[in-house]
Amino acid sequence: MFFEVEDVAIYDINDAQPKIRYRKDGSDHELICDFIAGCDGFHGICRPSIPAGVLTEYEREYPFGWLGILADAPPSTNELIYAYHDRGFALHSMRTPQIGRLYLQCDPDEDIDTWSDERIWQELQTRLSSEGWKLTEGPVCRKASPGCAAT
């Protein structure tokens, strides 16, 4: 698994061995694949690599947004936690054994700058609280807000 790579692109998508090329630490690399599963999200590299006329998009807008973080904190559990709370949904997941990925439901018009790291952790603690379990906190490495207004 590679993180923080640059210049990622898909080549030869219709061939028997499609390829993924990327740059890591200043060196170019190529992965020769049997197939490529485009599971990299809406803004990933796979979507624009799909040939014209093949992709059908369906869109539905919801009255909420998501505030997502990557934290320099080991995951608090080996399982995903989906939590419904009166204040909104929360998700605890993993990125690596050292990096946690967490999400909070938020107002789609809310300014991400109003969410300090302290406020994020406090809200995650509130929404994910469970007797006998504690959320591991750490420095927030990255904040993203698809649906929450960014400045």
N, C-alpha and C positions, 0 to 999 in steps of 0.2 A: 504494500500500500504506500503510495507516495503523496505527500502534501507539499504545498507551496512550489509547484512546478509552474513553468512558464511556457508560452507559445504552444499550447496543446491544440492539436488538430487531428482530424480523422481523414484518412486517405483510402482510396480504393475500396470504398464502402460496398460496391456491387461485385467485387472480386471474391474468389474463394478464400482469400486470406486478407481481410481488411487490416489496416494498420493505424496505430495511434502514435503520433510523434509528439515529443515534448522536450523541453530543456530543463535540466536540473543541475544546479550548482555550476552553471556555465557550460555544461556538456549536453550535446544533442543525443537523444535516445529514440529508439523505435521499438514498439511492441507489435509483433506479427500475431494476428489473432485468427481463431477459427470463426468467431462471430463477435460482435460488439453489442452489448445491451446498453441502451441509452438511458441510464438511471441517474442522470446528473442534474435533474431538475429543469425547470422552465428556461433558465438562463444559461444552461450548460452548453457544451460544444456539440452535443449530438443533434439537437433539434435543427440547427441550421445546416447540418450535414445531410439531412434527409432530402432525397431528390424532390424537386417540384412536382406537385400533383399527387404525392404519396401520403403526405401528412394531412390529417383532418384535425382541426382544433375545436374543442368545446370549451366554453368559458362560462363560469357562473360566479357572480360577485356576491360576497357575503357581507353582512353589516359589522364585521370585525376584522382586525388585522393581527399580525403575529410579530412579536419582538423575540428574536432569536439571539442567543449568545454562544460563544465558545469560551470556556473558562479553563484556566490553568489549574485544574482541580481534578483529581481522579474521580471517576463516576462513583456515586454513593451506593450503587448496587449493580449487579450484573444484568439486571432486567430493565426493560423500559417501564416507565411509570407514566400513566395517563391519569391526570387528576381533574375532576370536575369540582369546582368551588363556586360559591355564590359570587365571588369577585371575578370569575372567569376560569378558563381552562389553563392547565400547565402541563408541560411534558419534560420529563427527565430522560435523556438518552446518552449514548456514548459516542465519542469520536475515536479516541484511542484509550489505552489504559491510563494515560496521564491527562487527557483532555476531555472535559464534559461538554455536552451540547444540550442546551435547555431552551425552552420556549414558553412565552407567556401570551395569552390572548390579550389584545389591547384594542382601544378605539382606533379605527383606521385613520382618523384625522389627527391623532395625538402626535406631538412633536417628540421624536426620539431623544432630543437633547434634554427633555424633562425626566428622562430615565437615567439617573445616576447609577453607578454600580451598586451603591448601598441600597437604593430603592429597589433595584432588580432583585438582589439577594433577599431582601426583606419580603418582597411579594412572593418569590419562589418558596421561601420558608413557610409563609402563610398558606399558600395554595397546596403545597406538597406535604404539609405536616401530617405525621402519623405517629401514634404512640409507639415508643421503642425504636424509632428510626430517626436518623439525623442526616440532613443534606450537607454534603461536603462543599464548602465554599473555597474560592480562590480568586486570583486576579482575572478580570474579564479581558480576554485577548481580543475579541471581536464582537461587535454588535451589528446586527442586521435587522431591518424592519420592513419586510415585504408587507405592505398594508398599513404600517404606521408611518406617518409623514416624516421624512428625513429632511434636514435643512442643508 
